[in-house]
Amino acid sequence: MDENAPIKVYMTKKLIGVRPNDTVQEACKVMVEFDIGSLVVIDEKDNVVGFFTKSDVIRRVIVPGLPYTTPVKEIMTKELITVDTNTPLKEVLKIMAAKRIKHMLVREGEKVVGIFTLSDLLEASRRKLETSIAAE
């Protein structure tokens, strides 16, 4: 794994999302269906306007006792942390560590085009290890 490679090499390009008025319960069903821990929140023009994670559900819904019918827009993270597709992997990991986040949205220009997660890092490490073993 090349820590100087651009994040676009490791990111997931398929973004799975919900609409701002979807309920927390609907959003959680999507996360379970796709076995993922986060969703982008997309407006009617298909712009990413928020980010929604399992941690948001715990901290902003369950602990305060909000109903599962709460719209995602009321609890989503609105201040998006993003990096450019050409940002080196090591820089992305530094930002994630400093901000204590597990997911990083990746943009090309002003448009979010992918997501990088710690799972992506583990998958890349696993592939490298398999390649090394196969070469022996």
VOROMI-248156 format. One record per residue: residue number from 0; residue in one letter; x, y, z of N, C-alpha, C, CB in turn. Coordinates in steps of 0.05 Angstrom, whole numbers. Glycine has a CB too. Layout:
N
<NUM,'a',<X,Y,Z>,<X,Y,Z>,<X,Y,Z>,<X,Y,Z>>
...
This chain:
136
<0,'m',<17,-23,0>,<0,0,0>,<18,25,0>,<-19,0,25>>
<1,'d',<13,42,-19>,<29,66,-22>,<16,90,-7>,<33,73,-52>>
<2,'e',<29,98,14>,<17,120,30>,<18,147,16>,<32,123,56>>
<3,'n',<33,149,-6>,<34,174,-22>,<15,173,-46>,<62,179,-32>>
<4,'a',<1,150,-49>,<-18,148,-71>,<-42,166,-66>,<-27,118,-75>>
<5,'p',<-55,177,-87>,<-78,193,-82>,<-101,177,-71>,<-87,207,-109>>
<6,'i',<-118,190,-55>,<-139,176,-41>,<-159,163,-61>,<-154,195,-23>>
<7,'k',<-160,174,-85>,<-179,163,-105>,<-172,133,-112>,<-178,179,-131>>
<8,'v',<-148,125,-106>,<-140,97,-111>,<-155,78,-91>,<-110,93,-108>>
<9,'y',<-160,88,-67>,<-171,72,-45>,<-200,77,-39>,<-155,77,-20>>
<10,'m',<-211,99,-48>,<-238,107,-41>,<-259,89,-54>,<-244,136,-49>>
<11,'t',<-283,89,-42>,<-306,76,-54>,<-321,96,-70>,<-324,62,-31>>
<12,'k',<-327,90,-95>,<-340,109,-112>,<-370,108,-111>,<-331,104,-141>>
<13,'k',<-380,86,-101>,<-409,83,-99>,<-419,95,-73>,<-418,53,-101>>
<14,'l',<-433,118,-76>,<-444,132,-53>,<-473,122,-49>,<-442,162,-56>>
<15,'i',<-479,115,-24>,<-506,107,-18>,<-518,129,0>,<-507,79,-4>>
<16,'g',<-542,138,-7>,<-552,160,9>,<-582,160,13>,<-545,185,-5>>
<17,'v',<-591,180,28>,<-619,184,34>,<-625,214,30>,<-626,175,63>>
<18,'r',<-650,221,31>,<-659,248,28>,<-662,261,56>,<-686,250,13>>
<19,'p',<-659,287,58>,<-661,301,84>,<-687,295,99>,<-659,330,79>>
<20,'n',<-709,291,86>,<-734,287,100>,<-740,258,106>,<-757,298,83>>
<21,'d',<-722,240,97>,<-725,212,105>,<-722,209,135>,<-704,194,90>>
<22,'t',<-736,190,147>,<-733,187,176>,<-708,173,184>,<-758,172,187>>
<23,'v',<-700,176,208>,<-677,162,219>,<-680,132,216>,<-672,169,249>>
<24,'q',<-704,122,221>,<-709,93,218>,<-705,84,189>,<-737,86,228>>
<25,'e',<-715,100,170>,<-711,93,142>,<-681,92,135>,<-726,112,123>>
<26,'a',<-667,112,145>,<-638,113,139>,<-623,89,151>,<-626,140,151>>
<27,'c',<-631,82,176>,<-619,59,189>,<-624,33,173>,<-628,56,218>>
<28,'k',<-648,31,162>,<-655,7,146>,<-637,5,121>,<-685,8,137>>
<29,'v',<-631,28,109>,<-612,29,86>,<-584,20,95>,<-611,57,74>>
<30,'m',<-575,30,118>,<-549,21,127>,<-548,-9,133>,<-542,37,153>>
<31,'v',<-569,-20,144>,<-569,-49,149>,<-570,-64,123>,<-594,-56,167>>
<32,'e',<-587,-55,104>,<-589,-68,78>,<-562,-70,64>,<-609,-54,61>>
<33,'f',<-547,-49,65>,<-521,-49,50>,<-497,-55,69>,<-517,-21,38>>
<34,'d',<-502,-61,94>,<-482,-67,114>,<-460,-46,114>,<-469,-94,107>>
<35,'i',<-469,-21,118>,<-451,2,119>,<-457,18,144>,<-453,20,94>>
<36,'g',<-438,36,151>,<-441,51,176>,<-446,81,171>,<-417,48,192>>
<37,'s',<-449,89,146>,<-454,117,141>,<-469,120,114>,<-427,132,140>>
<38,'l',<-481,143,112>,<-496,151,88>,<-491,180,81>,<-526,145,91>>
<39,'v',<-491,186,56>,<-492,215,48>,<-521,223,48>,<-478,220,21>>
<40,'v',<-526,248,53>,<-553,259,51>,<-553,277,27>,<-561,275,78>>
<41,'i',<-572,271,9>,<-572,284,-18>,<-598,300,-22>,<-569,263,-40>>
<42,'d',<-595,325,-32>,<-618,341,-37>,<-631,334,-64>,<-611,371,-36>>
<43,'e',<-652,349,-71>,<-666,343,-96>,<-650,347,-121>,<-691,360,-97>>
<44,'k',<-628,362,-119>,<-610,367,-142>,<-586,347,-142>,<-600,396,-142>>
<45,'d',<-588,327,-125>,<-567,307,-121>,<-541,318,-111>,<-562,293,-148>>
<46,'n',<-542,339,-96>,<-518,350,-82>,<-517,338,-54>,<-519,382,-80>>
<47,'v',<-493,332,-45>,<-489,322,-18>,<-491,345,1>,<-462,307,-15>>
<48,'v',<-511,344,19>,<-517,366,37>,<-512,358,67>,<-545,376,34>>
<49,'g',<-506,333,71>,<-501,323,98>,<-489,296,98>,<-527,324,114>>
<50,'f',<-483,287,123>,<-471,261,127>,<-484,249,152>,<-440,262,130>>
<51,'f',<-490,223,151>,<-505,210,172>,<-491,184,179>,<-535,205,164>>
<52,'t',<-484,180,205>,<-470,156,213>,<-484,141,236>,<-441,163,221>>
<53,'k',<-474,117,241>,<-485,102,265>,<-480,118,290>,<-471,74,266>>
<54,'s',<-458,131,292>,<-452,147,316>,<-473,170,319>,<-424,160,314>>
<55,'d',<-482,181,297>,<-503,202,298>,<-528,191,311>,<-509,213,270>>
<56,'v',<-535,166,303>,<-559,154,314>,<-556,150,344>,<-564,126,301>>
<57,'i',<-534,141,353>,<-530,136,382>,<-530,163,397>,<-504,121,387>>
<58,'r',<-513,182,388>,<-510,207,403>,<-533,226,400>,<-485,220,393>>
<59,'r',<-546,227,377>,<-565,248,372>,<-594,238,372>,<-559,261,346>>
<60,'v',<-598,212,373>,<-626,201,373>,<-631,184,398>,<-631,185,347>>
<61,'i',<-616,163,401>,<-621,144,423>,<-616,157,450>,<-604,119,420>>
<62,'v',<-593,168,454>,<-586,180,481>,<-605,202,488>,<-557,190,481>>
<63,'p',<-611,221,470>,<-631,242,478>,<-660,233,478>,<-628,266,460>>
<64,'g',<-665,209,467>,<-692,198,467>,<-710,209,445>,<-705,204,493>>
<65,'l',<-699,217,423>,<-715,226,400>,<-729,203,387>,<-697,242,380>>
<66,'p',<-752,208,374>,<-766,186,360>,<-751,178,335>,<-795,195,354>>
<67,'y',<-755,153,327>,<-742,143,303>,<-754,156,278>,<-744,113,301>>
<68,'t',<-776,171,281>,<-788,185,259>,<-776,212,254>,<-818,188,264>>
<69,'t',<-756,219,270>,<-742,245,266>,<-730,246,238>,<-720,248,288>>
<70,'p',<-733,268,224>,<-720,270,197>,<-690,271,200>,<-730,295,183>>
<71,'v',<-677,258,181>,<-648,257,180>,<-636,285,181>,<-638,242,155>>
<72,'k',<-649,304,168>,<-638,332,166>,<-635,344,194>,<-656,349,149>>
<73,'e',<-649,335,214>,<-647,346,240>,<-623,336,256>,<-672,340,256>>
<74,'i',<-612,314,248>,<-589,303,263>,<-564,298,246>,<-597,277,276>>
<75,'m',<-566,301,220>,<-542,297,203>,<-520,317,209>,<-551,298,173>>
<76,'t',<-496,310,202>,<-474,328,203>,<-475,346,178>,<-446,313,206>>
<77,'k',<-476,372,183>,<-479,390,160>,<-452,402,152>,<-497,413,168>>
<78,'e',<-433,404,170>,<-406,414,164>,<-390,391,154>,<-392,428,189>>
<79,'l',<-389,388,128>,<-375,365,116>,<-345,368,116>,<-386,360,88>>
<80,'i',<-331,347,123>,<-302,346,122>,<-296,330,97>,<-289,333,148>>
<81,'t',<-282,344,78>,<-276,331,52>,<-247,334,45>,<-294,342,30>>
<82,'v',<-237,317,27>,<-211,320,16>,<-213,317,-15>,<-190,299,27>>
<83,'d',<-194,328,-29>,<-193,325,-58>,<-185,297,-66>,<-174,346,-70>>
<84,'t',<-193,288,-89>,<-187,261,-98>,<-157,256,-100>,<-199,256,-125>>
<85,'n',<-141,277,-103>,<-112,274,-106>,<-96,277,-80>,<-101,294,-125>>
<86,'t',<-110,280,-58>,<-97,281,-32>,<-84,255,-26>,<-117,289,-9>>
<87,'p',<-58,255,-18>,<-45,229,-11>,<-58,215,13>,<-15,234,-5>>
<88,'l',<-58,188,11>,<-70,172,32>,<-59,180,60>,<-63,143,27>>
<89,'k',<-33,185,63>,<-22,191,89>,<-34,217,100>,<8,193,88>>
<90,'e',<-40,236,83>,<-52,262,92>,<-81,257,101>,<-51,283,69>>
<91,'v',<-95,241,86>,<-123,235,93>,<-123,221,121>,<-136,217,72>>
<92,'l',<-106,202,125>,<-105,188,151>,<-98,207,174>,<-85,165,150>>
<93,'k',<-80,226,169>,<-73,247,189>,<-98,263,196>,<-50,265,179>>
<94,'i',<-113,272,176>,<-137,288,181>,<-157,271,197>,<-149,298,155>>
<95,'m',<-161,247,188>,<-181,229,202>,<-173,225,231>,<-183,202,188>>
<96,'a',<-147,221,236>,<-138,217,264>,<-142,243,280>,<-108,208,264>>
<97,'a',<-134,265,269>,<-137,291,283>,<-166,298,290>,<-124,313,267>>
<98,'k',<-184,291,271>,<-212,298,275>,<-227,275,288>,<-224,305,248>>
<99,'r',<-214,252,292>,<-226,229,304>,<-251,220,289>,<-233,235,333>>
<100,'i',<-247,217,262>,<-269,208,246>,<-262,182,231>,<-277,229,225>>
<101,'k',<-282,166,224>,<-277,140,211>,<-284,141,181>,<-293,119,224>>
<102,'h',<-296,163,172>,<-305,166,145>,<-295,193,134>,<-336,163,142>>
<103,'m',<-286,193,109>,<-278,218,96>,<-291,220,69>,<-247,220,94>>
<104,'l',<-306,241,64>,<-317,246,38>,<-296,256,19>,<-341,266,40>>
<105,'v',<-296,247,-6>,<-276,254,-25>,<-290,270,-48>,<-261,229,-37>>
<106,'r',<-278,293,-54>,<-290,310,-75>,<-272,314,-98>,<-298,337,-63>>
<107,'e',<-284,320,-121>,<-270,328,-145>,<-281,355,-151>,<-273,307,-169>>
<108,'g',<-265,376,-148>,<-275,403,-150>,<-294,407,-126>,<-291,408,-177>>
<109,'e',<-319,415,-131>,<-338,419,-109>,<-357,396,-105>,<-354,445,-115>>
<110,'k',<-355,376,-122>,<-374,353,-122>,<-362,329,-106>,<-381,344,-150>>
<111,'v',<-377,318,-87>,<-369,294,-73>,<-373,271,-92>,<-386,291,-47>>
<112,'v',<-351,256,-96>,<-350,234,-115>,<-344,207,-103>,<-330,240,-137>>
<113,'g',<-338,207,-77>,<-332,181,-64>,<-329,184,-34>,<-307,170,-76>>
<114,'i',<-323,162,-22>,<-319,162,7>,<-296,143,13>,<-345,153,22>>
<115,'f',<-280,150,33>,<-259,133,43>,<-265,127,72>,<-230,147,39>>
<116,'t',<-263,101,79>,<-269,93,107>,<-246,76,117>,<-295,78,109>>
<117,'l',<-245,71,142>,<-225,53,154>,<-228,25,142>,<-227,53,184>>
<118,'s',<-252,18,135>,<-256,-8,122>,<-242,-10,95>,<-286,-14,118>>
<119,'d',<-241,12,81>,<-226,13,55>,<-197,9,60>,<-231,40,41>>
<120,'l',<-187,20,82>,<-158,17,89>,<-152,-12,95>,<-151,35,113>>
<121,'l',<-170,-25,111>,<-166,-53,118>,<-167,-70,93>,<-187,-62,138>>
<122,'e',<-185,-64,75>,<-188,-80,50>,<-163,-78,33>,<-213,-71,34>>
<123,'a',<-152,-53,31>,<-127,-49,15>,<-104,-64,28>,<-121,-19,13>>
<124,'s',<-103,-64,55>,<-82,-79,69>,<-84,-109,65>,<-82,-72,99>>
<125,'r',<-109,-118,65>,<-114,-147,61>,<-105,-155,33>,<-144,-153,65>>
<126,'r',<-112,-139,13>,<-104,-145,-15>,<-74,-146,-18>,<-116,-124,-34>>
<127,'k',<-60,-126,-5>,<-31,-126,-7>,<-19,-151,6>,<-20,-100,7>>
<128,'l',<-30,-158,29>,<-20,-182,43>,<-24,-207,26>,<-34,-185,70>>
<129,'e',<-48,-210,14>,<-53,-233,-4>,<-34,-234,-27>,<-82,-232,-14>>
<130,'t',<-28,-210,-39>,<-10,-209,-61>,<18,-218,-53>,<-9,-180,-73>>
<131,'s',<27,-209,-29>,<53,-217,-18>,<55,-247,-14>,<59,-202,8>>
<132,'i',<34,-258,-2>,<33,-287,3>,<34,-302,-23>,<9,-294,19>>
<133,'a',<18,-293,-43>,<17,-307,-69>,<44,-307,-83>,<-5,-295,-87>>
<134,'a',<59,-285,-79>,<85,-282,-92>,<107,-300,-79>,<94,-254,-91>>
<135,'e',<102,-311,-56>,<122,-327,-42>,<124,-355,-53>,<115,-329,-12>>
